[in-house]
Amino acid sequence: MNISHIINELGEDRSLYFNAVAPPIVQTSNFAFDSFEAIRKAFEDENSAYLYSRGKNPTIDILRKKLAALDGAEDALVFNSGASAIYCAVIANVKSGDHIISVDKPYTWASRLFDNLLPRFGVTTTYIDGTDIEQFKAAIRPETSVIYLESPNSLTFELQDLKAVAELAKQHGIVTIIDNSYCTPINQQPLALGIDLSLQSATKYLGGHSDTVAGVLTGKEEMLQKIFNEQLLNNGSGISPFNAWLILRGLRTLPIRLAHVTKTTEKVIAYLKKHPKIERVIFPFDENFPQLELAHQQMKGACGLFTIVLKSDSYSQIEKFTYTLNHFLVAVSWGGHESLILPQAAAIGPVAFDPTIEKHRMARVYVGLEDPDYLIADLEQALAIL
Ligand SMILES: *Cc1c(COP(=O)(O)O)cnc(C)c1O
């Protein structure tokens, strides 16, 4: 389907709302019924009728249609956070005694689910670095029910061969789930490669303005219907109409924001790679990236998030450098208009900081929508203190 059609038209019937160009925020909890038969049908399948906004809502429906089409999926569900999308996708596919294979260091709240919550219900997880298909083969057990992927991850950007993992999983009847937040459907289409469920933190690129927390999950209608009924309705993790509207607004500019960031990031990275205080840059489309070939095979582009390794053995110098930057905020998250930096040292602390460990000198950088020369000049003056 044409992406301009999806983003500008699909799912929108303006004749229903005064020909308004922007869709309405249908800010209601409740919907009234004209007949016993209609309300009975809605009780039977809440995904088929407007009954109550914890489930189905017209504003959210427009977003679901667009997000499904962007991923080439039969259906999409939208959650109140990316973490909810992870939780519901995983919980729907495990039972007591099951086993999960996950890539190393997935998003924090995925690993907390695997390490803290699921073991209480008899579900165990094996972590693998995921760069070699043989690791997946070796980790599969008869009770493995889920393979959890994040490609690339958002600090060191390791990839998994999505097509190969999907094929292997199908042979064993294992459900594959991927966190596709980094690429978005614009740069990577996991379902077309055979992955069963694709999720994203819509807080990042889809929203794009750092003003909404949301998550999306796409896949086959049958699976999503099950997740809608068993998880989303039960734990009340659906998005609100207002936040759905903000994501709809963000979507209008998604392709142009990504196209812009792709160019500006290239320029910022080229500058940093030449700087004497930068040991290396980790970015999936960099010529030195170990999985560059796989990146080109399954990704159309990479976004504004990358990691730099600083040449400094001083915790306080790294802190000073960070706060000498005028146009990079020190914050988590990414995908908004504003540039960000997050040095690992901030979480490690001065006592544990050990410059002989490369990771301790890493800083994750996010290039926002600013002009690249504006950002480069800022980096230049701050790097001068190292
Ligand atoms: C932010 C993020 C999430 C979690 O999404 P929330 O919307 O913050 O709950 C999941 N995965 C990745 C890769 C993320 O960056």
Ligand as a Chemical Component Dictionary entry (heavy atoms), coordinates in Angstrom:
data_LIG
# 
_chem_comp.id                   LIG 
_chem_comp.type                 NON-POLYMER 
_chem_comp.pdbx_formal_charge   0 
_chem_comp.three_letter_code    LIG 
# 
loop_
_chem_comp_atom.comp_id 
_chem_comp_atom.atom_id 
_chem_comp_atom.alt_atom_id 
_chem_comp_atom.type_symbol 
_chem_comp_atom.charge 
_chem_comp_atom.model_Cartn_x 
_chem_comp_atom.model_Cartn_y 
_chem_comp_atom.model_Cartn_z 
_chem_comp_atom.pdbx_ordinal 
LIG C1 C1 C 0 11.419 3.229  24.922 1  
LIG C2 C2 C 0 11.562 1.840  24.459 2  
LIG C3 C3 C 0 10.655 0.848  24.831 3  
LIG C4 C4 C 0 9.546  1.086  25.835 4  
LIG O1 O1 O 0 8.587  1.949  25.382 5  
LIG P1 P1 P 0 7.723  2.914  26.338 6  
LIG O2 O2 O 0 6.835  3.578  25.385 7  
LIG O3 O3 O 0 8.704  3.824  26.999 8  
LIG O4 O4 O 0 7.033  2.047  27.322 9  
LIG C5 C5 C 0 10.803 -0.414 24.304 10 
LIG N1 N1 N 0 11.811 -0.700 23.472 11 
LIG C6 C6 C 0 12.718 0.212  23.094 12 
LIG C7 C7 C 0 13.790 -0.173 22.156 13 
LIG C8 C8 C 0 12.618 1.514  23.563 14 
LIG O5 O5 O 0 13.530 2.409  23.206 15 
# 
loop_
_chem_comp_bond.comp_id 
_chem_comp_bond.atom_id_1 
_chem_comp_bond.atom_id_2 
_chem_comp_bond.value_order 
_chem_comp_bond.pdbx_ordinal 
LIG C1 C2 SING 1  
LIG C2 C3 SING 2  
LIG C2 C8 DOUB 3  
LIG C3 C4 SING 4  
LIG C3 C5 DOUB 5  
LIG C4 O1 SING 6  
LIG O1 P1 SING 7  
LIG P1 O2 DOUB 8  
LIG P1 O3 SING 9  
LIG P1 O4 SING 10 
LIG C5 N1 SING 11 
LIG N1 C6 DOUB 12 
LIG C6 C7 SING 13 
LIG C6 C8 SING 14 
LIG C8 O5 SING 15 
# 
